[in-house]
Amino acid sequence: MIFRPLSTGGHLVRLRNAMAGRKSTVKTIGMIASADLIATALGIIGSLVQARFISPGDLGYIRKYSVVSNYAVFLTLGLYIILQREYPVLIGRGEQEKARRVVAIGQSWSLLVSGVVCGGLILVCIGQLLEGDWREASAWFIQIVSVWTAIYGGYLMCTFRSGQEFEQVAKSGFLASIAGIVVLPLFAVWPFAAMVLRSVAGSLVSSIYQHRVRPVKVGWCLPLGEFYGLVKRGMRLFAGTYVRYNFWLTFEIWLMLRYAGDAGVGLFTFSMMIVMAVGQLSTAVNQIFMPRLAQHFGKCGNLGECLRMSLKPTIINVLTAVFFSGLAWLILPAVISFAFPKYTPAIPILNVLLLDTINVAMSLPVYMVTVLEDYRAQTAAAVVGLAVFILVAYGLHFLGLKEMSVVWGTIIGRFAFVIISLASLGVRHIRLKRNKSLTLGSDFA
């Protein structure tokens, strides 16, 4: 028998690399969460300053034009959803050239659409200036920037996937916050002009910076066959995403208006803003690990491995969400009563909405539904979740609850979405284990 000395050199190198990787991940998550928190805080400060100088009428005049940029998202044709999924998956498979080609198609379409739409809006803006209507010209100017940042900026965000790249995203958010603050002194001199500048400064600075540091630089590429294939796949996923976010938000606002009026909508919006701030750490974790999850799937093609990979960060995410939500539940009521007495009625709403941080914390394994392109499960989960929300809201309102019926309805509906999504993944995993011949994509077409 020959005894060989144990070689620990390779093990130590791997251990050091793993520890360095963890430190880098923690650093990136901290940067993103900090940048988002700073952006939220500075945004609140900016809104308070703006509210002092801008009348509700002027604000409403500008905001009514935002329907243009809100509907511009339809022009992406679901490309960004599929690009966000496809790029890291192809990288994981080692198909770098194909991955770059997909990115080039997304970039070409975003440039074409934003160029055409913004070009038309520029003509409208110039027409209003020639007629001497500078207020309407200002409103259209805001929409020009908003459409460009929504379409091209949305494309750019799909191409960031590594820790270092997400640090650049965090920096762009910080620069956007600074740009918004720099404009604030102008409110004392030119209030309306300052409002216009504040409406575009942050998104403009952020998109320009992200363009300069974009991780993938490609040329023009828009072959119709490949473009149509990506659009077909993207629109399938876009349907569920639209129901989950846009339709859902519409019903939230409509039901809150019906049951509690404008004041109820204001209290709900204020509470959601705080909940989003509390959940920034979970959002940062998801932002880092979702591309990694997609890339790992491209590398191994194994659903079980990907679910196991998502388990540890999800558990940490949930525990963190419970801790910070509990802390907020204990501290924020007193802070709100002291600093924002007008919003004291929002405290019961906030206490319930804090449960949504747990939903956000569980978004990582749910993202596998998108990675698998299981659009049927995604759409079904979104539709059932929305139906649960509406039914619970109506039922609780019938029992005597007013605005709280909407709050409990939306929380229970969101939990329903998460549960159905996870259940679909569980069923898929069991089926794959029982039938080794079944491929992951065989029943999604």
Secondary structure by P-SEA (a helix, b strand, c coil): cccccccaaaaaaaaaaaaaaaaaaaaaaaaaaaaaaaaaaaaaaaaaaaaacccaaaaaaaaaaccccccccccccaaaaaaaccaaaaaaacaaaaaaaaaaaaaaaaaaaaaaaaaaaaaaaaaaaaacaaaaaaaaaaaaaaaaaaaaaaaaaaacccaaaaaaaaaaaaaaaaaaaaacccccccaaaaaaaaacaaaaaaaaaaaaaccccccccccaaaaaaaaaaaaaaaaaaaaacaaaaaaaaaaaaacccaaaaaaaaaaaaaaaaaaaaaaaaaaacaaaaaaaaaacccaaaaaaaaaaaaaaaaaaaaaaaaaaaacaaaaaaacccccccaaaaaaaaccaaaaaaacccccccccccaaaaaaaaaaaaaaaaaaaaaaaaaacccaaaaaaaaaaaaaaaaaaaaaaaaaaaaaaaaccccccccccc
